[in-house]
Amino acid sequence: MKKGQEIGRAVNACRVLANTPGGDMTPTVLAKAAKDAMKGLPVKVTVLGVKEMRKLGMGALIGVAKGSTEAPTFTILEYKGGKGAPVVLAGKGVTFDSGGLNLKPSSSIYEMHMDMSGAAAVIHAVALAARLKLKTSVVGLIPAAENMPGNNAVRPGDILKSLSGKTIEVLDTDAEG
């Protein structure tokens, strides 16, 4: 019964994050929510800012965020529950997806604050693994950005270099996922 209650709490916490309006849920707020969710748990939290991401060559994530006044973040959650290779979870954290310069139509933009639901799921899955004291290590990776149509936004035809070193030609600024 206690395990079920913990799972229910984690599911509800995901809903709270996913339902937070876009104006209140920025990449920085999402990173803080991840830190807050790990308080008191044996989980190492690392949040990378633009400077660290640029140094690592994370041009794709930085590119998505270029049109926003909100800086992107990359959050790493590490729970060491056992030996061996960890389970690695990655959750999309686009805290609001306007579509960038390829702006979404009005009928499709309303719930784009929920484009970070994958990140919310990863945050609370890692916290749940720690609360349940799973005997498996779990790593959560949360790239977070706003995809907005600002003056510096990535444009169709731009080339972004990803962390793997591969280049990405942007054909549609609403294809950041």
Buried (B, 14 or more C-beta within 10 A) or exposed (E): EEEEEBBEBBEEBBEEBBEBEBEEBBBBBBBBBBBEBBEEBEBEBEBBBBEEBEEEEBBBBBBBBBBBEBBBBBBBBBBBBEEEEBBEBEBBBBBBBBBBBBBBEEEEBEEBBBBBBBBBBBBBBBBBBBBBEBEBBBBBBBBBBBBBBBEEBBBEEBEBBBBEEEEBEBEEBBEBE
